[in-house]
Amino acid sequence: MPHLVAVPILVPMLTAALMLLLNEKRRREKAVLSVVSGLIGMISALALLRWVNAPDVGGGAGSIGVYLPGNWRAPFGIVLVADRLSTLMVALTGVIGFAASIYSTSRWDRAGVHFHALLQLQLMGLNGAFLTGDLFNLFVFFEVMLAASYGLLLHGSGRLRVQAGLHYIAINLAASSLFLIGASMLYGATGTLNMADLGMRIAQIAPADRGLVHAATAILFTAFLAKAGAWPLNFWLVPAYSAAVSPVSAVFALLTKLGIYTILRLWTLMFAPDTGASAQFGHNVLMALGMMTLFVGALGIVGTQRMSNLAGFSVLVSAGTLLTAIGLGQPAVWAGAIYYLLSSTLAVSAFFLLIDMIERWRNLGASIAPHEIADHAPFLAPDLRPLDGVNLDDEEQAILGRAIPAGVALLGLGFGCCTLLLAGMPPLSGFLGKFAMLSGLLGAREMGASGWMFILLLLVSGFFTLVAMTRTGIRHFWTQPVEAPPALRAVEVLPAAALLFCCVALTTQAGPVMQHATATAKGLFTPTAYRKAVMGARQVPNPVAERQAP
């Protein structure tokens, strides 16, 4: 079972390598490989999540799995760490990646070359970044992920994608440079790049070198804040996410969460309460930047008219909410934030897929070729007809008993679910996540003005999202005449429906999920178990040497 930790990295890497051996005439085989790889990755990620919570693994529930790929002990060798948080993020990546790989087979994988190989490399970089336990390999996996994302953003070509791609590449190259500078400074000051070791070294560092550590951390976190879409480094996000093809945008919703995850992981390890004078370093900056990001995202949502921009600003609202919650430094708030992270990411990814179907329906299929509208899902065929001669209106169309085409009803239902999830309205998981954060905040001994400001911004952003989504829904589903029912395919509908179903499952299983989130938050606040597991991982003895021993 310990080798399972490496499976979410190895499977997409080997699949991408195999795809590169196939020419572009064999796209069907590539699509099958991509879907199968996504399924294996999702199953292995869910198995990892179950494994770290198993009561009989390594001393009890919530065990931490440490894998030494080179069989070198930490902090000298490469370390992969599977704990509650990392496996949760890998599972989220597996679900969204699998859904995007299925959706892309409808038509978008034929809009350019090497789509599925790039998608697999993207998933490999994401999973590796979530599982790695040192800064050097975090940088490597970041670059793998970013290199793949450059190609995916430009997939399908067009002026808007090229323009957004140039901005996206420029900001990420600058962020990568800051990443290297900050990591180099940290290594020079502490002598290690292992995440678990960094916290212990910082606690013992000389007062004269503490300023250098803080400066290195500020530079390093600037790179992560840019990747997370934090204000004022988020000008690239909405144009890039709205310009990408829909399955790519759905996966891109994970990129900002990777920035959030990295900040949460490093900040809790490096500046835990036991790190002396460095404890909670920079939490006020995280709160301020998070609130500004939340404010800018809320204004963008209520001011935009494009559905794709609406989804992009929803990503900013989510990022701002999570950054502020991290900066508050309270485990009860972190637990609600982890739950909210799952719900908001799934909802935004599903929304990106729905946008593609809604906009294609409203432009009467102008964005697709005629041969691509075949193979409709049989249960979505528009075969419902109004009753003749029953309560006719001025145009002699039936009012009572007028049937809504099944495809329109499905898109409307999906849009309504996304509205409730993104606005944080009951009864779905978006409301439960925000309610959990507010409950944890109000239950704290000291909240202060920053806490009340966060509550205000959270409520205002939810109201603005509700207004904007309602306005968009009226414009697309009520005010415009339906000249033709939408032509939907099963491979398009099922992934979006599956992501929304996951949000419903989060709602019905809120108790167990919140228990997991609460245990995760407590482990982050007191990272002693994480440090002991990583630093105490033992090398596997050489079986040949054991046999030769007297």
Salt bridges, closest charged atoms under 4 A:
GLU24 OE1 - ARG27 NE 3.25
GLU24 OE2 - LYS30 NZ 2.76
GLU24 OE2 - HIS114 ND1 3.32
ASP83 OD1 - ARG265 NH2 2.80
ASP109 OD1 - ARG110 NH1 3.88
ASP109 OD2 - HIS116 NE2 3.01
ASP197 OD2 - ARG201 NH2 3.25
ASP274 OD2 - ARG531 NH1 2.77
ASP356 OD1 - ARG107 NH2 2.87
ASP356 OD2 - ARG360 NH1 3.80
GLU372 OE2 - ARG110 NH2 3.50
GLU372 OE2 - HIS371 NE2 3.96
ASP375 OD2 - ARG489 NH2 3.43
ASP393 OD2 - ARG402 NH2 3.18
GLU492 OE2 - ARG360 NH1 2.81
